[in-house]
Amino acid sequence: MRRIYLDYNASTPVDPAVAAAMKSFLEDHYGNPSSGHWAATTAKAALETARGHVAALLGCHNDELVFTSGGSEANNHALKGVFFALRDKGDHIVTTRIEHPAIIEPCLFLECLGARITYLPVDGTGRIDLDGLRRAITPRTILVSIMHANNEVGTIQPIEECARIAHEHGVLFHTDAAQSVGKVPTRVNELGVDLLSTAGHKVYAPKGVGALFVRRGISLEPLIHGAAHEGGRRAGTESALLAVGLGKACELALDLTPMDRVRTLRDHFWQALREQFGNRVALNGHPTHRLPNTLDVSFVGRIGAEILERLDGVAASTGSACHAGRIELSPVLEAMGVTPEVGMGAVRFSLGRATTRTKSTQWSNV
Ligand SMILES: Cc1ncc(COP(=O)(O)O)c(C=O)c1O
């Protein structure tokens, strides 16, 4: 079977250079980085070098990074960590309706503990309204959390402006950058954020590792209490193996030029679909403020999952999900006001570094 992988937003393959960097930590350097003897030396040094690579990509200090198990943990730590640390100050968090479940679910959990959450609406392209954000902030607001780029449609939010508005009101600002790191610039000082989440497996590192940026001076309640690993912010023996993988991936991601080629391929793909299907295809997401690799396209009047079934060997995602035998529009497309007729036919194609241009007759079947 021919295999075409167009699901890089779900997960990326591990870059061969990342795998090579990790190899000796799988085979040889087994020491606990916190130990005081020879077996720890290499692991500890590698952990800190890796932290430096992540810090270089994000433009932050090494001590502003906490290694996590991935994007979900980083998001949970940001939301719950701020909520528990700032309980005396307030109980209100502002986020958006189109966040990943790794934000929405912790918010729902915090609501059970008494938090009040505002879920900002978005326009038809998936962008929030800045005045709406301004109006949502109250004297009880302790955190604004707005994703950098949406995983489904790729829309990029005006994070700099959002962070500025939060700061004008003395409120902390977090962004979930799981999808944007390695695809667009994500330097924390340019974005102006206080907290930022990353996920290794979206940037050619393995699954099971990520990082949370926590600006100096901000103190979060840990999610995992225990020994004083990660500066007392996340207990558990650090994995030099996984940190080295993330560090190498971030080192590679410093060069964003491969994304120019990916964008060209993505645009070519969209052009080809338009030529073939005319107004029977519609683009979901912002036409320009969008990740360079993401093409979420609706086959109008069709069901995305059925289209994918017929595209033998093509790995991509659909925007509609089957719940209890019923096909439902994704919450993201619903929040964008996409009609069921259009949204049910959504398919997310996400390209990556290894995507190449090959001629295909595949599409005549759709
Ligand atoms: C925007 C966004 N945030 C968070 C996550 C969760 O990351 P992880 O799978 O590393 O927990 C994902 C993964 O799909 C994502 O796309």
The ligand as an ORCA input file, in Angstrom:
! r2SCAN-3c Opt
* xyz 0 1
  C      -2.612     22.757     20.524
  C      -2.269     21.535     21.303
  N      -2.089     21.620     22.619
  C      -1.758     20.561     23.367
  C      -1.622     19.323     22.814
  C      -1.295     18.141     23.688
  O       0.054     17.812     23.574
  P       0.578     16.354     24.054
  O      -0.005     15.373     23.110
  O       2.062     16.469     23.971
  O       0.114     16.168     25.456
  C      -1.803     19.169     21.433
  C      -1.700     17.833     20.793
  O      -2.413     17.527     19.864
  C      -2.129     20.308     20.667
  O      -2.312     20.220     19.347
*
